[in-house]
């Protein structure tokens, strides 16, 4: 048996290494610093590179540059650092550069509560950078998932040529649990496509039938232009309305056309539930415990845990909403995901928030009290 007890942050770093990440550019910030510490120690052992940049803006730029050379890349940060990464995150969205951005959420806004948990970056993960753009956001709720879902995050970035945000929270980042590495040793690892045409025939943003471009690694003889301006298939800037519309639509379509592959979730006891708890990250752990206590008291309560936060699993939420008295949403913010659930539920049922922003986790008792107010 190959078991090891480790933090969520440590598991995230080891998952990245297992997925083939060979470059980390970052800047230390509580409560994500352990990710950088592990990468600094382990990357040189596998021929990778670690660099501590002067700030989070430069860190994001560094991983974009490394990714363009063909490397799998990772950066990690928390609240204020995630804010600083937004401009270059948008650049990566438009230029279709795969990268994984770990955000271990803490209390905010501004400097906020550096050592306390929150889940208040949910909307920022989707809309933090300007313009319409696709993004994939994944949220783990166990230490083992910090490992396995980091592998998945890297795979999705490479497959869809897009940034992926790995949205943890301080509780999960600093939680310690055992991982049996024999159980995770055979996870699928996906590499980005490489050109199958000569450099003379190569068109960098001419996406194939799947709508996803093939960006050749810099230094391999394929020359192309990368710009933050809206560009054509050649990578050169354009203001021609038909081209602008076509390229922007393709950016969205490569995600929207693959929702069944990208969206994952966990569900329990939905069939006969009168109330369903919708929770993610560390709040899902309290929600599971609350569900067990309520079910033991002969209350029909189910759980839906979105693992993929964005794209949002609205089809599944709408189906749940049509069959229950209420949806209860515990989250460590003022109701960010609750708003999206209300939109998806479309008035089919009540949506009740259990919200906490005092730097303490939501307890099972607080969730139970909210459910008792419905049943």
Backbone torsions as a table, in degrees:
resi	resn	phi	psi	omega
1	UNK	NA	134.3	-174.7
2	UNK	-116.7	69.3	-176.7
3	UNK	-100.6	147.8	176.2
4	UNK	-147.9	136.5	175.3
5	UNK	-88.3	128.3	179.8
6	UNK	-151.3	163.8	175.9
7	UNK	-72.7	159.9	172.8
8	UNK	-59.8	-42.2	178.4
9	UNK	-60.9	-42.0	179.0
10	UNK	-65.6	-42.2	179.5
11	UNK	-62.6	-38.5	177.3
12	UNK	-59.3	-46.4	-179.7
13	UNK	-63.6	-43.5	179.9
14	UNK	-67.1	-34.4	175.2
15	UNK	-64.1	-40.3	177.8
16	UNK	-61.3	-43.1	178.3
17	UNK	-62.7	-41.7	179.0
18	UNK	-64.3	-30.6	179.5
19	UNK	-79.2	-7.3	178.0
20	UNK	102.7	9.7	177.2
21	UNK	-63.8	129.7	-178.1
22	UNK	-128.8	9.8	174.7
23	UNK	-144.8	132.9	174.1
24	UNK	-130.2	126.7	171.7
25	UNK	-123.6	125.2	-175.7
26	UNK	-161.4	-174.5	179.6
27	UNK	-146.1	132.0	-174.6
28	UNK	-65.6	135.9	177.1
29	UNK	-158.8	132.1	177.3
30	UNK	-67.9	137.3	3.8
31	UNK	-105.9	38.0	-177.5
32	UNK	-107.7	-2.2	-165.9
33	UNK	-60.1	-30.2	-178.8
34	UNK	-61.0	-29.2	176.6
35	UNK	-60.2	-47.9	179.2
36	UNK	-64.9	-39.3	-178.7
37	UNK	-61.2	-44.8	179.2
38	UNK	-65.6	-43.2	-179.6
39	UNK	-64.0	-37.7	178.8
40	UNK	-63.0	-36.2	-178.7
41	UNK	-78.8	-40.8	-169.0
42	UNK	-93.7	-30.6	-176.8
43	UNK	-58.3	-44.6	179.6
44	UNK	-60.1	-25.7	-179.6
45	UNK	-69.1	-22.5	-177.0
46	UNK	-115.5	18.6	177.9
47	UNK	80.8	14.5	179.8
48	UNK	-91.8	178.9	-177.8
49	UNK	-127.5	135.3	174.3
50	UNK	-119.2	135.4	174.9
51	UNK	-139.8	130.5	171.9
52	UNK	-93.2	116.7	-178.7
53	UNK	-87.0	176.2	-177.5
54	UNK	-76.2	-19.8	177.5
55	UNK	-167.0	179.9	-176.3
56	UNK	-73.5	-26.3	176.4
57	UNK	-63.2	-49.8	179.2
58	UNK	-66.4	-34.2	178.6
59	UNK	-60.1	-44.4	179.4
60	UNK	-65.4	-39.8	177.8
61	UNK	-63.6	-38.7	-178.3
62	UNK	-64.4	-42.7	-178.5
63	UNK	-70.6	-31.9	175.6
64	UNK	-63.1	-46.4	178.8
65	UNK	-61.3	-42.5	179.1
66	UNK	-65.8	-37.9	179.0
67	UNK	-64.2	-36.2	179.2
68	UNK	-66.8	-16.5	174.0
69	UNK	-86.6	-0.7	178.1
70	UNK	102.7	-0.9	-178.9
71	UNK	-81.8	148.3	168.6
72	UNK	-80.6	134.6	-168.3
73	UNK	-132.2	156.6	-179.9
74	UNK	-146.2	144.2	167.0
75	UNK	-135.8	157.3	-178.3
76	UNK	-138.9	144.4	-177.2
77	UNK	-160.2	-175.4	174.2
78	UNK	-138.2	179.4	-169.8
79	UNK	-24.8	-73.7	-177.0
80	UNK	-60.7	-35.7	178.0
81	UNK	-67.8	-35.7	177.6
82	UNK	-64.2	-36.8	176.2
83	UNK	-61.6	-42.9	-178.9
84	UNK	-67.1	-26.8	-178.4
85	UNK	-77.3	-10.2	-166.8
86	UNK	-62.4	-41.8	-177.3
87	UNK	-61.0	-47.0	180.0
88	UNK	-74.7	-24.0	173.3
89	UNK	-64.1	-41.8	175.5
90	UNK	-62.8	-36.9	176.7
91	UNK	-61.1	-42.7	179.1
92	UNK	-65.9	-35.2	177.1
93	UNK	-62.1	-47.8	-176.2
94	UNK	-70.8	-39.9	-177.6
95	UNK	-84.3	-5.3	175.5
96	UNK	60.8	51.2	179.7
97	UNK	-102.2	116.8	-178.0
98	UNK	-69.5	134.6	177.5
99	UNK	-164.1	156.7	176.7
100	UNK	-118.1	127.4	-180.0
101	UNK	-113.4	112.2	177.7
102	UNK	-87.2	127.8	175.6
103	UNK	-124.0	107.0	176.1
104	UNK	-90.7	102.0	-168.9
105	UNK	-69.0	143.3	175.7
106	UNK	-134.4	173.2	-178.5
107	UNK	-67.4	145.0	179.3
108	UNK	-146.3	-165.7	2.6
109	UNK	-78.5	-177.3	-176.7
110	UNK	54.7	-142.2	-178.4
111	UNK	-64.3	-33.9	169.8
112	UNK	56.3	-126.9	-177.7
113	UNK	-117.7	89.4	-171.5
114	UNK	-60.7	-27.3	-175.8
115	UNK	-111.0	10.7	-176.5
116	UNK	-116.5	153.2	-174.5
117	UNK	-82.0	154.6	171.5
118	UNK	-159.4	168.7	174.4
119	UNK	-132.0	43.1	-169.7
120	UNK	-97.7	11.2	178.8
121	UNK	-107.3	16.8	-176.8
122	UNK	-62.2	-48.9	-179.8
123	UNK	-73.1	-35.2	177.4
124	UNK	-62.5	-35.6	179.4
125	UNK	-60.5	-32.3	179.5
126	UNK	-88.3	-44.6	-168.4
127	UNK	-117.5	13.1	-174.1
128	UNK	-64.6	-33.1	176.9
129	UNK	-100.2	155.8	-170.8
130	UNK	-78.7	160.4	175.7
131	UNK	87.8	167.2	173.3
132	UNK	-80.7	130.4	-178.3
133	UNK	-160.0	154.7	175.4
134	UNK	-85.7	154.0	173.7
135	UNK	-155.3	147.7	173.1
136	UNK	-115.2	131.0	-179.2
137	UNK	-129.3	128.3	-177.4
138	UNK	-121.0	139.6	-177.5
139	UNK	-128.3	114.7	177.9
140	UNK	-86.4	160.1	176.2
141	UNK	-131.0	3.7	175.0
142	UNK	-137.4	163.3	177.3
143	UNK	-66.1	-39.7	177.8
144	UNK	-59.8	-40.7	177.9
145	UNK	-66.7	-29.2	175.2
146	UNK	-58.8	-32.5	176.9
147	UNK	-79.1	-57.1	-172.4
148	UNK	-67.8	-37.8	-177.9
149	UNK	-78.8	-22.0	170.7
150	UNK	-66.9	-40.6	173.9
151	UNK	-58.2	-44.5	179.0
152	UNK	-64.2	-39.3	179.7
153	UNK	-61.1	-44.6	178.2
154	UNK	-63.3	-43.0	179.0
155	UNK	-59.7	-45.0	-179.1
156	UNK	-65.9	-39.2	177.5
157	UNK	-60.5	-44.4	-177.9
158	UNK	-71.3	-37.6	-176.9
159	UNK	-71.2	-42.5	-174.4
160	UNK	-103.9	5.8	177.3
161	UNK	49.1	65.0	-174.4
162	UNK	-155.9	153.7	169.3
163	UNK	-65.9	146.3	173.2
164	UNK	-126.9	130.0	177.9
165	UNK	-97.3	126.6	177.3
166	UNK	-100.8	100.1	-167.6
167	UNK	-96.3	93.2	176.3
168	UNK	-94.9	-179.5	167.5
169	UNK	-136.2	166.2	-171.9
170	UNK	-56.3	-36.5	179.8
171	UNK	-60.1	-49.8	-178.6
172	UNK	-69.4	-38.5	-178.8
173	UNK	-62.4	-34.1	-176.2
174	UNK	-107.3	-2.0	174.7
175	UNK	-66.1	143.0	175.7
176	UNK	-114.4	127.1	177.2
177	UNK	-144.7	158.9	178.3
178	UNK	-79.1	145.2	170.5
179	UNK	-121.4	129.0	172.2
180	UNK	-90.4	105.4	-174.3
181	UNK	-71.6	-15.4	172.7
182	UNK	-67.0	-26.5	-179.1
183	UNK	-79.9	-17.8	-174.6
184	UNK	-118.9	9.7	-174.0
185	UNK	-74.4	-19.3	-175.6
186	UNK	-111.2	28.1	178.3
187	UNK	-64.9	143.2	177.4
188	UNK	-64.4	138.6	174.7
189	UNK	-122.1	125.6	-176.0
190	UNK	-107.0	134.0	174.2
191	UNK	-109.2	147.6	178.9
192	UNK	-66.1	154.3	179.2
193	UNK	-68.5	153.6	174.4
194	UNK	-118.1	155.8	-177.0
195	UNK	-60.1	142.1	175.2
196	UNK	-113.0	19.9	176.6
197	UNK	-126.5	167.8	-179.7
198	UNK	-73.0	161.6	176.5
199	UNK	-56.2	-32.5	-179.4
200	UNK	-69.2	-29.9	-178.3
201	UNK	-93.5	-8.6	-170.1
202	UNK	-72.5	132.1	172.4
203	UNK	-127.0	112.9	-164.8
204	UNK	-61.1	-43.4	-175.6
205	UNK	-107.5	21.5	174.2
206	UNK	-84.9	88.4	-174.7
207	UNK	-69.9	147.2	178.3
208	UNK	-80.4	-158.0	-177.8
209	UNK	-62.1	-27.9	-179.8
210	UNK	-82.9	-2.2	177.6
211	UNK	75.4	11.9	-175.2
212	UNK	-114.1	126.8	-178.7
213	UNK	-73.4	161.6	174.4
214	UNK	-114.6	104.9	-179.6
215	UNK	-95.8	113.9	179.5
216	UNK	-67.4	142.2	176.6
217	UNK	-61.5	135.3	174.8
218	UNK	-57.0	140.8	178.1
219	UNK	91.7	5.7	-179.1
220	UNK	-108.1	12.9	176.3
221	UNK	97.1	-5.5	178.9
222	UNK	-99.0	123.0	-177.1
223	UNK	-105.6	131.9	176.5
224	UNK	-158.8	166.8	-173.6
225	UNK	-105.1	134.9	177.1
226	UNK	-120.9	124.3	-177.2
227	UNK	-143.9	150.3	174.2
228	UNK	-80.2	-5.3	173.3
229	UNK	-77.5	150.6	172.5
230	UNK	-57.9	131.8	-169.3
231	UNK	-131.3	167.6	176.9
232	UNK	-93.6	-170.9	-177.7
233	UNK	-63.4	-22.5	178.0
234	UNK	-82.8	-9.4	-178.1
235	UNK	92.1	2.5	-178.3
236	UNK	-95.4	144.4	-174.4
237	UNK	-61.3	148.0	-179.6
238	UNK	-149.0	150.7	171.1
239	UNK	-121.7	12.1	178.8
240	UNK	-69.0	115.0	-173.9
241	UNK	-51.2	-44.5	-179.7
242	UNK	-62.7	-37.2	-179.8
243	UNK	-71.6	-43.7	178.4
244	UNK	-58.3	-46.8	180.0
245	UNK	-62.9	-42.9	-178.0
246	UNK	-64.4	-44.7	-177.1
247	UNK	-69.9	-40.7	178.7
248	UNK	-66.4	-38.3	178.7
249	UNK	-66.9	-38.1	179.5
250	UNK	-64.4	-37.2	177.1
251	UNK	-55.6	-44.9	-179.0
252	UNK	-73.1	-39.3	-174.3
253	UNK	-64.6	-32.5	-176.2
254	UNK	-65.4	-23.5	173.4
255	UNK	-91.7	-49.4	-175.1
256	UNK	-62.7	-29.1	-179.8
257	UNK	-82.3	-0.9	-176.8
258	UNK	-130.9	31.6	-176.4
259	UNK	-60.9	-36.1	-178.3
260	UNK	-65.8	-27.1	178.0
261	UNK	-83.6	-34.0	-171.8
262	UNK	-87.1	-42.3	-173.6
263	UNK	-79.0	125.7	174.5
264	UNK	-130.3	154.3	-178.3
265	UNK	-159.8	167.5	174.4
266	UNK	-121.2	139.4	177.4
267	UNK	-138.8	147.5	177.7
268	UNK	-141.7	137.3	170.5
269	UNK	57.0	38.5	-179.3
270	UNK	-81.5	-24.6	-169.2
271	UNK	-58.7	-47.9	-175.7
272	UNK	-112.4	16.8	-173.0
273	UNK	-71.5	138.2	169.8
274	UNK	-88.6	-32.2	177.8
275	UNK	-131.6	139.0	176.3
276	UNK	-120.0	130.8	173.9
277	UNK	-88.2	129.0	175.5
278	UNK	-114.4	112.7	-174.6
279	UNK	-146.4	157.7	-177.3
280	UNK	-142.3	166.3	178.9
281	UNK	57.2	-144.6	-176.8
282	UNK	-67.3	-27.8	178.9
283	UNK	-63.9	-26.7	177.7
284	UNK	-66.5	-28.1	178.3
285	UNK	-67.0	-43.8	176.2
286	UNK	-66.1	-37.9	179.6
287	UNK	-63.7	-39.5	177.8
288	UNK	-62.9	-43.0	179.8
289	UNK	-66.1	-40.6	177.2
290	UNK	-61.7	-41.5	178.8
291	UNK	-61.1	-42.3	-179.5
292	UNK	-63.1	-43.9	179.9
293	UNK	-64.6	-42.3	-178.7
294	UNK	-68.4	-40.7	177.8
295	UNK	-64.8	-36.4	177.4
296	UNK	-65.6	-22.8	177.2
297	UNK	-95.6	20.1	177.4
298	UNK	64.0	30.7	172.2
299	UNK	-101.5	133.6	-176.8
300	UNK	-87.8	94.5	-177.0
301	UNK	-126.0	134.1	178.4
302	UNK	-116.9	175.2	-178.6
303	UNK	-134.4	135.0	170.5
304	UNK	-126.0	119.9	-179.4
305	UNK	-115.2	106.5	174.8
306	UNK	-70.4	122.1	174.0
307	UNK	-88.5	-42.8	168.4
308	UNK	-87.8	113.1	178.5
309	UNK	-81.2	-45.1	174.0
310	UNK	-128.3	131.0	-2.7
311	UNK	-60.1	144.7	-175.0
312	UNK	-77.0	136.8	-178.4
313	UNK	-77.9	62.5	-172.3
314	UNK	-68.3	-30.9	178.8
315	UNK	-61.6	-43.8	-179.7
316	UNK	-67.8	-40.3	179.4
317	UNK	-64.7	-41.3	-179.7
318	UNK	-63.7	-38.0	178.5
319	UNK	-64.7	-43.6	177.9
320	UNK	-62.1	-44.9	-175.4
321	UNK	-59.0	-30.8	-178.4
322	UNK	-77.2	-2.3	-173.4
323	UNK	-128.7	6.0	-175.4
324	UNK	-131.7	162.1	177.0
325	UNK	-73.5	-32.5	-177.6
326	UNK	-163.6	155.7	169.6
327	UNK	-113.5	128.3	179.3
328	UNK	-110.2	129.0	-171.7
329	UNK	-121.3	97.0	174.5
330	UNK	-85.3	127.6	177.5
331	UNK	-157.0	146.9	-177.6
332	UNK	-85.1	62.5	174.3
333	UNK	-161.3	-171.5	-176.4
334	UNK	-90.7	11.8	174.7
335	UNK	118.0	39.4	-174.7
336	UNK	-70.0	-52.0	179.8
337	UNK	-73.3	-27.0	178.0
338	UNK	-56.4	-39.9	178.6
339	UNK	-60.9	-41.0	179.4
340	UNK	-69.6	-35.9	177.7
341	UNK	-67.5	-39.5	175.8
342	UNK	-60.9	-40.8	178.5
343	UNK	-62.6	-46.2	-178.2
344	UNK	-69.7	-36.1	-179.5
345	UNK	-68.8	-24.8	172.6
346	UNK	52.7	39.1	176.2
347	UNK	79.6	5.6	-177.6
348	UNK	-73.0	-23.0	179.6
349	UNK	-156.8	169.2	175.7
350	UNK	-74.6	144.2	174.3
351	UNK	-121.8	118.6	-173.4
352	UNK	-116.1	128.6	179.3
353	UNK	-94.5	142.8	167.7
354	UNK	-116.3	102.2	-168.4
355	UNK	-117.3	139.9	-177.2
356	UNK	-145.4	127.3	-177.1
357	UNK	-135.4	33.6	-177.9
358	UNK	-103.3	9.4	179.9
359	UNK	88.0	3.5	178.7
360	UNK	-112.5	147.3	177.7
361	UNK	-65.7	157.0	173.6
362	UNK	-76.9	133.4	-177.5
363	UNK	-94.5	158.5	174.3
364	UNK	-58.2	-36.6	-178.9
365	UNK	-61.7	-39.0	179.7
366	UNK	-65.8	-35.7	178.0
367	UNK	-71.8	-42.1	178.6
368	UNK	-59.5	-42.5	178.8
369	UNK	-61.4	-37.4	178.2
370	UNK	-67.2	-40.3	179.9
371	UNK	-67.2	-40.1	179.8
372	UNK	-62.3	-25.8	177.0
373	UNK	-72.6	-12.4	179.9
374	UNK	-101.5	-42.8	-174.1
375	UNK	-77.3	NA	NA
